[in-house]
């Protein structure tokens, strides 16, 4: 339901912005909206040694034509500044709840409530075949930390409608995040059997990902992707990961999205 609310809120914002007063200002001109979803086999929780199936929404809004490259890593975003070289704006992420029902390895640990992360993003098209993206997001309800993701992708078309892409990824988080997801206090240690652990912030993971993308039509895009992530620093040192999980995180999945234009002239 919460993922649907995100899409509904974005749709509602477009309905409001189509009023004549706003159409004459910032929202005037041509915009695009991309909606879709991904089916992903990924670790049950970050640090788990087991995988399960997840659904992840694809939501992107921007001015003018669609960006030259986008990735399944891109969280739902709204581009305020959009040119051929630089896109920047607001980004959000839904954060699901986590408790003992998620994975047996979490028994004895406190529940993490569902929530979200809200912040900003920037895409830089370094060359015609490379994009760098950074997202910085503040936790809301689920945790009170700051999370930053950085990804660089090189991409090339191997056929008119077929593209391959790949590149490195890096994630940094403050202690407000790492304590929530990797910390183990005295009570949790007694209940779970895990060693007590009070992490600081730092680089929590690094890795690489790749995808093959097919533009089935000028509006419909499908892709298959895989990513490997190695937990590091405060995440890798957690007793939860060392005693019951794994530093190695592998996911793969498929996605489909539909792009349509919106004009406020």
C-alpha positions in Angstrom: 0.0 0.0 0.0 2.8 2.5 0.9 4.4 2.0 -2.5 1.1 2.7 -4.2 0.8 5.9 -2.1 4.1 7.1 -3.4 2.8 6.8 -6.9 -0.5 8.4 -6.0 1.2 11.4 -4.4 3.3 11.9 -7.5 0.2 11.7 -9.7 -1.6 14.1 -7.4 1.2 16.6 -7.6 0.9 16.6 -11.4 -2.9 17.1 -11.1 -2.2 20.2 -9.0 0.6 21.5 -11.2 -1.7 21.4 -14.3 -3.6 24.5 -13.0 -3.3 27.5 -15.3 -1.3 29.6 -12.7 1.3 27.0 -12.2 1.4 25.9 -15.9 2.6 29.5 -16.8 5.6 29.1 -14.5 7.8 26.3 -13.4 5.6 23.5 -14.7 5.2 24.9 -18.2 6.5 22.9 -21.1 6.8 19.2 -21.8 7.5 16.6 -19.0 7.8 12.9 -18.9 6.6 10.3 -16.3 8.0 6.8 -16.1 6.1 4.2 -14.1 6.8 0.5 -13.7 8.2 -2.2 -11.3 10.9 -4.7 -10.8 10.7 -8.3 -9.5 13.9 -9.0 -7.6 15.5 -12.0 -5.9 17.5 -10.3 -3.1 18.8 -11.0 0.4 15.9 -11.2 2.9 17.5 -8.2 4.8 20.8 -6.4 4.1 23.4 -8.8 5.6 21.3 -11.9 5.2 22.6 -15.2 3.8 19.2 -16.1 2.3 17.3 -14.6 -0.6 13.6 -14.0 -1.3 11.5 -12.3 -4.0 10.6 -8.6 -3.7 8.7 -6.1 -5.7 10.2 -2.6 -6.2 8.4 0.4 -7.9 9.9 2.4 -10.7 8.9 6.1 -10.6 10.6 9.0 -12.4 9.5 12.5 -13.3 11.4 15.1 -15.3 11.2 17.9 -17.8 11.8 17.6 -21.5 12.8 14.2 -23.0 13.6 11.2 -20.9 17.2 10.9 -19.6 19.7 9.2 -21.8 20.3 6.5 -19.2 18.5 5.3 -16.0 19.1 2.4 -13.7 17.0 0.1 -11.6 19.1 1.5 -8.7 17.5 4.9 -9.2 15.0 5.5 -6.4 11.7 7.4 -7.2 12.7 10.9 -8.1 11.5 14.3 -9.3 14.0 16.3 -11.5 13.8 20.0 -10.8 16.8 20.9 -12.9 17.1 18.9 -16.1 19.6 19.3 -19.0 21.5 17.1 -21.3 24.5 17.0 -18.9 23.0 17.4 -15.4 19.7 16.4 -13.7 19.0 17.2 -10.1 16.1 17.2 -7.8 14.2 15.4 -5.0 14.4 11.6 -4.4 12.6 9.3 -2.0 12.7 5.7 -0.9 10.2 3.5 0.8 11.8 1.5 3.7 10.0 -1.7 4.7 9.6 -2.9 8.2 12.0 -5.6 9.5 11.4 -8.0 12.4 11.7 -11.7 13.4 9.1 -12.6 10.8 11.4 -11.3 8.1 14.1 -13.8 8.8 14.9 -16.2 11.7 18.3 -14.6 12.0 16.5 -11.5 13.4 14.9 -13.3 16.4 15.6 -11.4 19.6 16.4 -8.1 17.8 14.1 -5.1 18.1 11.6 -4.4 15.3 12.5 -1.8 12.7 9.4 0.1 11.7 8.5 0.9 8.1 9.3 4.3 7.0 11.1 6.2 4.3 14.1 8.2 3.2 13.8 11.7 1.6 16.6 13.8 0.0 18.2 14.9 -3.2 19.9 13.4 -6.2 22.1 14.4 -9.0 22.8 12.7 -12.4 25.9 13.8 -14.3 26.3 12.5 -17.8 30.1 12.5 -17.9 30.3 11.5 -21.5 27.9 10.1 -24.1 28.4 6.7 -22.7 28.8 7.2 -18.9 26.5 8.5 -16.1 27.4 9.1 -12.5 24.5 9.4 -9.9 24.5 10.3 -6.3 21.6 10.2 -3.8 21.7 11.6 -0.3 18.6 10.7 1.8 17.5 11.4 5.4 15.7 8.6 7.2 12.2 9.1 8.3 10.5 6.9 11.0 12.5 3.7 10.2 15.8 5.2 11.2 17.2 8.7 11.8 20.4 8.4 9.8 21.7 9.8 6.6 22.4 7.4 3.6 24.4 8.3 0.5 24.5 6.1 -2.6 27.0 6.6 -5.4 26.9 4.7 -8.7 28.7 5.1 -12.0 27.4 3.3 -15.2 29.0 2.9 -18.6 26.5 2.0 -21.3 26.5 1.2 -25.0 23.9 0.1 -27.5 24.7 -3.3 -29.0 21.6 -3.1 -31.3 19.2 -0.3 -32.1 16.9 -1.2 -29.2 19.3 -3.2 -27.0 21.6 -1.6 -24.4 24.1 -3.1 -21.9 25.4 -1.2 -18.9 27.6 -1.9 -15.9 29.6 -0.1 -13.2 30.6 0.3 -9.6 28.4 1.1 -6.5 29.2 2.6 -3.1 27.0 3.3 0.0 27.8 5.4 3.0 25.6 5.7 6.1 25.8 7.6 9.4 25.4 5.9 12.8 21.7 6.6 12.9 21.3 4.1 10.1 24.0 1.5 11.1 22.8 1.4 14.8 19.2 0.6 13.6 20.2 -2.2 11.2 23.4 -3.6 12.5 23.6 -2.6 16.2 23.0 -5.1 19.0 22.4 -3.7 22.5 22.6 -5.6 25.8 18.9 -6.7 25.8 19.1 -7.8 22.2 22.3 -9.7 22.8 20.7 -11.7 25.7 17.6 -12.5 23.6 19.4 -13.3 20.3 22.7 -14.8 21.3 24.6 -12.2 19.2 27.5 -10.2 20.6 26.8 -6.6 21.6 27.8 -4.2 18.9 27.5 -0.4 18.7 28.6 0.7 15.2 29.8 4.1 13.9 29.0 5.5 10.5 31.1 4.8 7.4 31.2 3.1 4.1 28.7 0.2 4.5 29.1 -1.5 1.1 30.7 -1.5 -2.3 30.2 -3.6 -5.4 29.1 -3.6 -9.0 26.1 -4.1 -11.1 25.1 -4.7 -14.7 22.0 -4.8 -16.9 20.7 -5.5 -20.4 17.8 -3.2 -21.4 15.4 -3.7 -24.3 13.3 -0.8 -25.6 10.3 -2.9 -26.7 8.6 0.3 -28.0 9.2 4.0 -27.7 7.2 3.8 -24.4 7.8 0.4 -23.0 11.2 -0.7 -21.6 12.2 -4.1 -20.2 15.4 -5.1 -18.5 17.3 -7.9 -16.7 19.9 -7.1 -14.2 22.2 -8.4 -11.5 24.3 -6.8 -8.7 26.9 -7.9 -6.2 27.4 -6.0 -3.0 30.1 -6.6 -0.4 29.3 -5.3 3.1 32.1 -3.2 4.6 33.1 -1.2 7.7 30.3 -0.9 10.3 28.0 -3.3 8.4 30.6 -6.1 7.9 31.7 -5.9 11.5 28.2 -6.4 12.9 27.7 -9.6 15.0 24.4 -10.0 13.1 26.3 -10.4 9.8 29.3 -12.3 11.2 27.4 -14.8 13.3 24.1 -15.3 11.3 24.5 -13.6 8.0 26.9 -12.9 5.1 29.0 -10.0 3.9 28.3 -11.1 0.3 25.0 -9.9 -1.1 23.8 -11.0 -4.6 20.6 -10.0 -6.3 19.1 -10.4 -9.8 15.8 -9.5 -11.3 13.7 -8.2 -14.2 11.8 -5.0 -14.7 9.3 -3.3 -17.0 8.3 0.4 -17.3 6.0 2.6 -19.3 6.9 6.2 -20.2 4.4 8.9 -21.2 4.5 12.6 -21.8 2.7 15.4 -20.0 2.4 18.9 -21.3 1.3 22.0 -19.3 1.4 24.6 -22.2 
